Amino acid sequence: MILRWLKGISGAVLIGLGLLFALAFEARYWRWRDCFNELGRCFDPVTQDVYLEQAGMVWGGLAAISLLAGFWLVVGLRRKQS
């Protein structure tokens, strides 16, 4: 009983983290995907920020892993109840 409760909470936390990582992916990479030069950098003159192309792989990977693990835990709980 408690183990299922912990799996449910862990799944919800992982899904929430995955959504936060997806937001970071969108803000740090996806908006700037057409701006990167041959060195994988993009300079935003308005905010004086430099965006790195590698950030897309890091934030996207973290988002994918967290969302998949969270959904796997939640779906596993639903299958055992039926």
ZADO-632160 format. One record per residue (C-alpha): residue number from 1; residue in one letter; x, y, z. Coordinates in steps of 0.5 Angstrom, whole numbers. Layout:
BEGIN
<r pos="NUM" code="a" X="X" Y="Y" Z="Z"/>
...
end
This chain:
BEGIN
<r pos="1" code="m" X="0" Y="0" Z="0"/>
<r pos="2" code="i" X="5" Y="5" Z="2"/>
<r pos="3" code="l" X="10" Y="3" Z="-4"/>
<r pos="4" code="r" X="4" Y="4" Z="-9"/>
<r pos="5" code="w" X="3" Y="11" Z="-5"/>
<r pos="6" code="l" X="11" Y="13" Z="-6"/>
<r pos="7" code="k" X="11" Y="10" Z="-13"/>
<r pos="8" code="g" X="5" Y="15" Z="-15"/>
<r pos="9" code="i" X="8" Y="21" Z="-11"/>
<r pos="10" code="s" X="15" Y="19" Z="-15"/>
<r pos="11" code="g" X="12" Y="19" Z="-21"/>
<r pos="12" code="a" X="8" Y="26" Z="-20"/>
<r pos="13" code="v" X="15" Y="29" Z="-18"/>
<r pos="14" code="l" X="18" Y="26" Z="-24"/>
<r pos="15" code="i" X="13" Y="29" Z="-29"/>
<r pos="16" code="g" X="13" Y="36" Z="-26"/>
<r pos="17" code="l" X="21" Y="36" Z="-26"/>
<r pos="18" code="g" X="20" Y="33" Z="-34"/>
<r pos="19" code="l" X="16" Y="39" Z="-35"/>
<r pos="20" code="l" X="20" Y="44" Z="-32"/>
<r pos="21" code="f" X="26" Y="41" Z="-36"/>
<r pos="22" code="a" X="22" Y="42" Z="-42"/>
<r pos="23" code="l" X="21" Y="49" Z="-41"/>
<r pos="24" code="a" X="28" Y="50" Z="-40"/>
<r pos="25" code="f" X="29" Y="47" Z="-46"/>
<r pos="26" code="e" X="24" Y="51" Z="-50"/>
<r pos="27" code="a" X="27" Y="58" Z="-47"/>
<r pos="28" code="r" X="35" Y="56" Z="-47"/>
<r pos="29" code="y" X="35" Y="52" Z="-54"/>
<r pos="30" code="w" X="28" Y="52" Z="-58"/>
<r pos="31" code="r" X="27" Y="59" Z="-59"/>
<r pos="32" code="w" X="34" Y="60" Z="-61"/>
<r pos="33" code="r" X="35" Y="54" Z="-66"/>
<r pos="34" code="d" X="36" Y="58" Z="-72"/>
<r pos="35" code="c" X="41" Y="63" Z="-69"/>
<r pos="36" code="f" X="47" Y="58" Z="-67"/>
<r pos="37" code="n" X="53" Y="59" Z="-71"/>
<r pos="38" code="e" X="58" Y="54" Z="-73"/>
<r pos="39" code="l" X="61" Y="54" Z="-66"/>
<r pos="40" code="g" X="54" Y="53" Z="-63"/>
<r pos="41" code="r" X="53" Y="59" Z="-60"/>
<r pos="42" code="c" X="48" Y="65" Z="-61"/>
<r pos="43" code="f" X="49" Y="72" Z="-58"/>
<r pos="44" code="d" X="42" Y="76" Z="-56"/>
<r pos="45" code="p" X="44" Y="83" Z="-56"/>
<r pos="46" code="v" X="38" Y="85" Z="-52"/>
<r pos="47" code="t" X="39" Y="81" Z="-46"/>
<r pos="48" code="q" X="47" Y="80" Z="-47"/>
<r pos="49" code="d" X="46" Y="73" Z="-46"/>
<r pos="50" code="v" X="50" Y="67" Z="-50"/>
<r pos="51" code="y" X="46" Y="61" Z="-51"/>
<r pos="52" code="l" X="49" Y="54" Z="-53"/>
<r pos="53" code="e" X="47" Y="49" Z="-58"/>
<r pos="54" code="q" X="49" Y="44" Z="-53"/>
<r pos="55" code="a" X="44" Y="46" Z="-48"/>
<r pos="56" code="g" X="39" Y="43" Z="-52"/>
<r pos="57" code="m" X="41" Y="36" Z="-52"/>
<r pos="58" code="v" X="42" Y="37" Z="-44"/>
<r pos="59" code="w" X="35" Y="40" Z="-42"/>
<r pos="60" code="g" X="32" Y="36" Z="-48"/>
<r pos="61" code="g" X="35" Y="29" Z="-45"/>
<r pos="62" code="l" X="33" Y="31" Z="-38"/>
<r pos="63" code="a" X="26" Y="33" Z="-40"/>
<r pos="64" code="a" X="25" Y="26" Z="-44"/>
<r pos="65" code="i" X="28" Y="22" Z="-38"/>
<r pos="66" code="s" X="24" Y="25" Z="-33"/>
<r pos="67" code="l" X="18" Y="25" Z="-37"/>
<r pos="68" code="l" X="19" Y="17" Z="-39"/>
<r pos="69" code="a" X="21" Y="15" Z="-32"/>
<r pos="70" code="g" X="15" Y="19" Z="-29"/>
<r pos="71" code="f" X="10" Y="16" Z="-34"/>
<r pos="72" code="w" X="13" Y="9" Z="-33"/>
<r pos="73" code="l" X="11" Y="9" Z="-26"/>
<r pos="74" code="v" X="4" Y="12" Z="-26"/>
<r pos="75" code="v" X="2" Y="7" Z="-32"/>
<r pos="76" code="g" X="5" Y="2" Z="-28"/>
<r pos="77" code="l" X="1" Y="3" Z="-22"/>
<r pos="78" code="r" X="-6" Y="4" Z="-26"/>
<r pos="79" code="r" X="-4" Y="-3" Z="-29"/>
<r pos="80" code="k" X="-3" Y="-7" Z="-22"/>
<r pos="81" code="q" X="-10" Y="-4" Z="-20"/>
<r pos="82" code="s" X="-14" Y="-7" Z="-26"/>
end
